Amino acid sequence: MKKFLAILMCAMMLVSFAACASTPAPAAEEPAAEATQAPAAEEPAATTGGTIYVLGPTPDHGWTAQAGTYADKKVAEINAEGKYKAVYMAASTGEEQVDQVQTILANGDAVGVVFFALEDSAKAGQEALIAANVPFISFDRIIEGPDKSAILNASGDNWQCGAGIAYWLQKNGMAPGATLVTLIGDNGTVCSRRQEGFEQFLRGEIEYFDKDKNESYKTTQVWTQDEINALTADYKTVCNWSADGAYQYLEQKLPEIVAKAKTTGGNLYIYSMDDEMTFGLMNLLEANAIDEATKADFAALNVYTSAIGGMAELYAVIDGTSTQAATAKTYFDGLMSVYFSPKMFENVINYMLDYLNGNWDYKVGDGKYEPVWIVDAGNVANYEGFTGH
């Protein structure tokens, strides 16, 4: 009996021990578990900071300088607001921009990059951003390949720049067989799209929409591709966005161009893809580099000269207040510039802010193209140009 009672008491002790081991922790210990979850609730607030990097040109002159000025001003505003840090990184070459991207990635704080590629060689920088999953907006020069991964590709409507000039030259008599001089900025997408728009308008594939007049215009004559090829074949050059580049080409070619125009109805059409290059032509006409007989023949032609940009100096030629207005009056029968404002750079930085703030309806790879329109003697008083040179 004693042995039985001893066994029974041992069994009861074992049951009691097991019960104690399975008892839940007291409620007083639960706050320690809650404390470990608090940082997770604060994580979304941490994502609102970071740095917006803006890559663009070293301000020197013309359109790019003014674009850089607008961007620098916008960066200062962002820093003053304090929600994000913003840094403007100026460069002179595409290769330098690739190095800047490596610096950005090494910093590890980028929430977005606004990328104004100066040359196609900046492509490697955009590819590095893609590999690192850093969102970027491509501005102005849209580099093919990386553009498919940009959160947005933004620029002025370069196709409409070309269409507007084609409309204006055609309105002033340009027809198949005419003599045309094409002054190209460079071989990037800006000028290739301007040329595409020029040809698309003449083929009747697109219209030119003039925002200033709120009207659309169709070609009055549908051209064949062979007629366009003949128009653009003889006199075209890449000027590297430079007045000097246009000057040097025309110094060599102008006598031949004038002789050709005299055989094609006495009309000459200038398709200049930038204000600077149009100034190159005017500078040449004012210099002693061209013989007086050629100048006289040039003045006798019907010359219609275009440009793209919106330099205040060219607006002053158009409205007659510049000292070079007399040159234009002597040698040109018409002069215009398609409005293409460098203020767009500031707008594009605002798009990055929209993206970071969740106000975003675009898909990766989408394009956004700001409207452009013709500025000539009839409406130049309504627009303020940017300082060029």
C-alpha positions as CSV (number, residue, x, y, z in Angstrom):
1,M,0.0,0.0,0.0
2,K,2.7,2.4,0.8
3,K,4.4,1.5,-2.4
4,F,1.1,2.3,-4.3
5,L,0.8,5.7,-2.6
6,A,4.3,6.6,-3.4
7,I,3.8,5.9,-7.1
8,L,0.5,7.8,-7.1
9,M,2.1,10.9,-5.6
10,C,4.9,10.9,-8.2
11,A,2.4,10.7,-11.0
12,M,0.5,13.7,-9.6
13,M,3.7,15.7,-9.4
14,L,4.5,15.0,-13.1
15,V,1.1,16.1,-14.2
16,S,1.4,19.3,-12.1
17,F,4.8,20.1,-13.7
18,A,3.5,19.6,-17.2
19,A,0.5,22.0,-16.5
20,C,2.9,24.7,-15.3
21,A,5.0,24.4,-18.5
22,S,2.0,24.9,-20.8
23,T,0.6,28.0,-19.0
24,P,0.6,31.1,-21.3
25,A,2.9,34.1,-20.4
26,P,1.3,36.7,-18.2
27,A,-0.5,39.6,-19.9
28,A,2.0,42.0,-18.4
29,E,4.7,40.7,-20.7
30,E,2.8,41.4,-24.1
31,P,3.9,45.0,-24.6
32,A,7.5,43.8,-25.2
33,A,6.3,41.9,-28.2
34,E,4.4,44.9,-29.5
35,A,7.4,47.1,-29.3
36,T,9.3,45.0,-31.8
37,Q,6.6,45.8,-34.4
38,A,6.7,49.7,-34.1
39,P,9.5,50.4,-36.7
40,A,7.4,48.6,-39.4
41,A,4.7,51.3,-39.0
42,E,7.2,54.0,-39.6
43,E,8.7,52.7,-42.8
44,P,6.4,54.5,-45.3
45,A,7.4,57.9,-43.9
46,A,11.1,57.1,-44.6
47,T,10.4,56.7,-48.3
48,T,9.3,60.3,-48.7
49,G,12.9,61.6,-48.4
50,G,15.9,61.0,-50.6
51,T,17.5,62.9,-53.4
52,I,16.3,63.9,-56.9
53,Y,19.2,64.2,-59.2
54,V,18.9,66.4,-62.3
55,L,21.5,65.9,-65.1
56,G,21.8,68.6,-67.7
57,P,24.1,70.9,-69.6
58,T,26.8,73.2,-68.3
59,P,25.3,76.6,-68.9
60,D,27.2,78.4,-71.7
61,H,24.9,79.9,-74.3
62,G,21.7,79.5,-76.2
63,W,18.9,77.0,-75.5
64,T,20.9,74.6,-73.3
65,A,22.1,77.4,-71.1
66,Q,18.6,78.7,-70.5
67,A,17.3,75.2,-69.9
68,G,20.0,74.7,-67.3
69,T,19.1,78.0,-65.6
70,Y,15.4,76.9,-65.3
71,A,16.5,73.5,-63.9
72,D,18.8,75.0,-61.4
73,K,16.1,77.4,-60.2
74,K,13.7,74.5,-59.8
75,V,16.2,72.4,-57.8
76,A,16.6,75.4,-55.4
77,E,12.8,75.5,-54.9
78,I,12.7,71.7,-54.1
79,N,15.5,72.1,-51.5
80,A,13.7,75.1,-49.9
81,E,10.5,73.0,-49.5
82,G,12.5,70.3,-47.7
83,K,10.5,67.2,-48.7
84,Y,13.3,66.0,-50.9
85,K,16.9,67.0,-51.5
86,A,17.7,68.0,-55.1
87,V,21.0,68.2,-56.9
88,Y,21.7,69.7,-60.3
89,M,24.7,68.0,-62.0
90,A,26.0,69.9,-65.0
91,A,28.1,68.3,-67.7
92,S,29.6,69.1,-71.1
93,T,29.6,65.6,-72.6
94,G,27.7,62.4,-72.5
95,E,30.7,60.5,-71.1
96,E,30.8,62.9,-68.2
97,Q,27.2,62.2,-67.5
98,V,27.9,58.4,-67.4
99,D,30.5,59.2,-64.6
100,Q,27.9,61.3,-62.8
101,V,25.5,58.3,-62.8
102,Q,28.2,56.2,-61.1
103,T,28.5,58.9,-58.4
104,I,24.7,58.9,-57.9
105,L,24.6,55.1,-57.6
106,A,27.5,55.2,-55.1
107,N,25.7,57.8,-53.0
108,G,22.8,55.3,-52.7
109,D,20.2,58.0,-52.0
110,A,18.5,58.6,-55.4
111,V,14.7,58.4,-55.5
112,G,14.7,59.6,-59.1
113,V,16.8,61.1,-61.9
114,V,15.8,63.6,-64.5
115,F,18.2,63.0,-67.4
116,F,18.8,65.5,-70.1
117,A,21.3,63.5,-72.2
118,L,23.7,65.7,-74.0
119,E,24.9,63.0,-76.4
120,D,23.9,59.5,-77.3
121,S,27.1,58.4,-75.4
122,A,25.1,59.0,-72.2
123,K,23.2,55.8,-73.0
124,A,25.5,53.8,-70.7
125,G,24.5,56.0,-67.8
126,Q,20.8,55.4,-68.4
127,E,21.4,51.7,-68.7
128,A,23.2,51.8,-65.3
129,L,20.1,53.5,-63.8
130,I,17.9,50.7,-65.2
131,A,20.1,48.0,-63.8
132,A,20.0,49.6,-60.4
133,N,16.2,50.1,-60.6
134,V,16.5,53.9,-60.2
135,P,13.5,55.6,-61.9
136,F,14.4,58.2,-64.4
137,I,12.7,60.6,-66.9
138,S,14.5,61.1,-70.2
139,F,14.3,64.7,-71.4
140,D,14.8,66.3,-74.8
141,R,17.3,63.9,-76.3
142,I,15.5,60.5,-76.2
143,I,18.0,57.7,-76.5
144,E,16.5,54.6,-78.1
145,G,16.8,51.5,-76.0
146,P,16.7,53.1,-72.5
147,D,13.6,55.0,-73.5
148,K,11.6,51.7,-73.2
149,S,12.5,51.7,-69.4
150,A,12.2,55.4,-68.6
151,I,9.2,56.2,-66.4
152,L,8.6,59.0,-69.0
153,N,10.2,60.4,-72.1
154,A,9.5,64.1,-72.3
155,S,10.3,66.8,-74.8
156,G,8.9,69.4,-77.0
157,D,7.0,67.9,-80.0
158,N,9.8,67.6,-82.5
159,W,7.6,66.0,-85.1
160,Q,5.4,69.1,-85.0
161,C,8.5,71.3,-85.3
162,G,9.2,69.7,-88.6
163,A,5.6,69.7,-89.7
164,G,5.3,73.4,-88.8
165,I,8.3,74.4,-90.9
166,A,7.1,72.2,-93.9
167,Y,3.7,73.9,-93.7
168,W,5.2,77.4,-93.6
169,L,7.6,76.8,-96.4
170,Q,4.9,75.2,-98.5
171,K,2.6,78.2,-97.8
172,N,5.4,80.4,-99.2
173,G,5.7,78.5,-102.4
174,M,7.9,75.4,-101.7
175,A,6.9,72.7,-104.2
176,P,8.6,69.6,-105.7
177,G,11.8,70.7,-107.5
178,A,12.5,73.6,-105.2
179,T,15.9,74.4,-103.7
180,L,16.1,73.7,-100.0
181,V,19.0,74.0,-97.5
182,T,18.7,71.9,-94.4
183,L,20.8,72.9,-91.4
184,I,20.8,70.0,-88.8
185,G,21.7,70.3,-85.2
186,D,23.1,66.8,-84.7
187,N,22.3,63.2,-85.5
188,G,20.3,62.5,-82.4
189,T,16.5,61.9,-82.0
190,V,15.7,65.6,-81.7
191,C,16.6,66.3,-85.3
192,S,15.7,62.9,-86.7
193,R,12.2,63.5,-85.4
194,R,12.0,67.0,-86.8
195,Q,13.0,65.6,-90.2
196,E,10.4,62.8,-89.8
197,G,7.7,65.4,-89.0
198,F,8.7,67.5,-92.0
199,E,8.4,64.6,-94.4
200,Q,5.2,63.2,-92.8
201,F,3.5,66.5,-93.3
202,L,4.4,66.7,-96.9
203,R,3.3,63.1,-97.5
204,G,-0.1,64.0,-95.9
205,E,0.4,61.6,-93.0
206,I,0.1,64.2,-90.2
207,E,-1.2,67.8,-89.8
208,Y,0.4,70.8,-88.3
209,F,-1.5,72.1,-85.3
210,D,-0.8,75.7,-84.5
211,K,-1.5,76.3,-80.8
212,D,-1.3,80.1,-81.2
213,K,-4.1,80.1,-83.7
214,N,-5.8,76.9,-82.4
215,E,-6.0,75.6,-86.0
216,S,-4.8,72.5,-87.8
217,Y,-3.3,72.6,-91.3
218,K,-2.9,69.9,-93.9
219,T,-0.5,69.8,-96.8
220,T,-1.9,71.5,-99.9
221,Q,-0.1,69.0,-102.1
222,V,0.8,65.4,-101.2
223,W,4.4,64.7,-102.1
224,T,5.9,61.4,-103.0
225,Q,8.9,60.1,-101.2
226,D,11.0,60.5,-104.3
227,E,10.1,64.2,-104.5
228,I,11.0,64.7,-100.9
229,N,14.3,62.8,-101.4
230,A,15.2,65.1,-104.3
231,L,14.3,68.2,-102.3
232,T,16.6,67.2,-99.4
233,A,19.4,65.5,-101.2
234,D,21.8,68.3,-102.2
235,Y,22.3,70.9,-99.5
236,K,22.2,69.6,-95.9
237,T,24.8,69.6,-93.1
238,V,25.2,68.9,-89.4
239,C,26.1,72.1,-87.6
240,N,26.4,70.8,-84.0
241,W,23.8,73.4,-83.0
242,S,26.3,76.1,-83.8
243,A,26.1,79.4,-85.7
244,D,29.7,78.9,-86.7
245,G,28.9,75.4,-88.1
246,A,26.3,76.9,-90.4
247,Y,28.5,79.8,-91.3
248,Q,31.4,77.5,-92.4
249,Y,29.2,75.3,-94.5
250,L,27.4,78.1,-96.2
251,E,30.6,80.0,-96.8
252,Q,31.6,77.2,-99.0
253,K,28.2,76.3,-100.6
254,L,26.3,79.6,-100.9
255,P,27.4,80.5,-104.4
256,E,26.4,77.1,-105.6
257,I,23.1,77.2,-103.7
258,V,22.2,80.6,-105.2
259,A,23.0,79.5,-108.7
260,K,20.8,76.4,-108.2
261,A,17.9,78.6,-106.8
262,K,18.0,80.9,-109.8
263,T,17.2,77.8,-112.0
264,T,14.3,76.7,-109.8
265,G,12.0,79.7,-110.0
266,G,14.2,82.1,-108.1
267,N,13.1,80.7,-104.7
268,L,15.3,79.5,-101.9
269,Y,14.0,77.8,-98.7
270,I,16.0,77.4,-95.5
271,Y,15.1,74.6,-93.1
272,S,17.1,75.5,-90.0
273,M,16.6,73.3,-87.0
274,D,17.8,75.9,-84.5
275,D,17.9,79.7,-84.1
276,E,21.7,79.6,-83.7
277,M,22.2,78.2,-87.2
278,T,19.9,80.8,-88.7
279,F,22.1,83.4,-87.1
280,G,25.0,81.7,-88.8
281,L,23.4,82.5,-92.2
282,M,22.8,86.2,-91.2
283,N,26.4,86.5,-89.9
284,L,27.7,85.2,-93.2
285,L,25.6,87.7,-95.2
286,E,27.0,90.5,-93.0
287,A,30.7,89.4,-93.4
288,N,33.1,89.9,-96.2
289,A,33.5,86.2,-96.8
290,I,31.0,86.1,-99.7
291,D,31.5,88.1,-102.9
292,E,29.2,91.0,-103.6
293,A,27.8,89.4,-106.8
294,T,26.6,86.4,-104.8
295,K,25.1,88.6,-102.2
296,A,23.3,90.6,-104.8
297,D,22.0,87.4,-106.4
298,F,20.9,86.2,-103.0
299,A,19.1,89.4,-102.3
300,A,17.2,89.1,-105.6
301,L,15.9,85.6,-104.7
302,N,12.7,85.0,-102.8
303,V,14.2,83.6,-99.6
304,Y,12.1,82.1,-96.8
305,T,14.1,81.2,-93.6
306,S,13.0,79.2,-90.7
307,A,14.4,78.4,-87.2
308,I,13.4,76.6,-84.0
309,G,13.9,77.8,-80.5
310,G,12.7,81.2,-79.4
311,M,15.9,83.3,-78.7
312,A,15.1,86.8,-77.7
313,E,17.8,88.0,-80.2
314,L,16.0,86.3,-83.1
315,Y,12.6,87.7,-81.9
316,A,14.2,91.1,-82.1
317,V,15.2,90.5,-85.7
318,I,11.7,89.4,-86.5
319,D,10.1,92.4,-84.8
320,G,12.6,94.8,-86.4
321,T,14.2,96.1,-83.2
322,S,17.6,94.3,-83.6
323,T,20.6,95.8,-85.4
324,Q,20.5,92.6,-87.6
325,A,16.9,93.3,-88.6
326,A,18.2,95.3,-91.6
327,T,20.0,92.2,-92.8
328,A,16.9,90.1,-92.6
329,K,14.9,92.8,-94.4
330,T,17.5,92.9,-97.2
331,Y,17.9,89.2,-97.8
332,F,14.8,87.4,-96.5
333,D,11.3,87.5,-97.7
334,G,10.1,85.7,-94.7
335,L,11.5,84.7,-91.3
336,M,10.0,82.6,-88.5
337,S,11.0,80.5,-85.5
338,V,9.0,77.6,-84.1
339,Y,8.5,78.2,-80.3
340,F,10.4,75.6,-78.4
341,S,10.9,76.8,-74.8
342,P,13.8,75.7,-72.6
343,K,11.3,76.2,-69.7
344,M,10.2,72.7,-70.5
345,F,13.1,71.4,-68.3
346,E,11.5,72.9,-65.3
347,N,8.2,71.3,-66.2
348,V,9.9,67.9,-66.5
349,I,11.3,68.1,-63.0
350,N,7.7,68.7,-61.9
351,Y,6.8,65.4,-63.5
352,M,9.3,63.6,-61.3
353,L,7.7,65.3,-58.3
354,D,4.3,64.1,-59.5
355,Y,5.7,60.5,-59.8
356,L,7.2,60.5,-56.3
357,N,4.0,61.9,-54.8
358,G,1.9,59.2,-56.4
359,N,0.2,61.5,-58.9
360,W,1.0,59.4,-62.0
361,D,-1.0,58.0,-64.9
362,Y,1.8,57.2,-67.3
363,K,3.2,53.8,-68.1
364,V,6.8,53.0,-68.4
365,G,8.1,54.0,-71.8
366,D,5.4,56.6,-72.4
367,G,6.1,59.9,-74.1
368,K,4.9,63.4,-73.3
369,Y,5.5,66.1,-75.9
370,E,4.7,69.7,-75.3
371,P,3.0,71.7,-78.1
372,V,5.0,74.0,-80.4
373,W,3.9,76.7,-82.8
374,I,5.2,79.2,-85.4
375,V,6.3,82.7,-84.2
376,D,6.6,85.3,-87.0
377,A,6.0,89.0,-87.5
378,G,2.3,88.5,-86.9
379,N,2.5,87.2,-83.3
380,V,6.1,87.8,-82.1
381,A,4.9,90.6,-79.8
382,N,3.0,88.0,-77.8
383,Y,6.0,85.9,-76.7
384,E,9.1,86.5,-74.6
385,G,12.2,84.9,-75.9
386,F,15.1,83.4,-73.9
387,T,18.6,84.9,-73.8
388,G,20.7,83.1,-76.4
389,H,24.1,84.7,-77.1
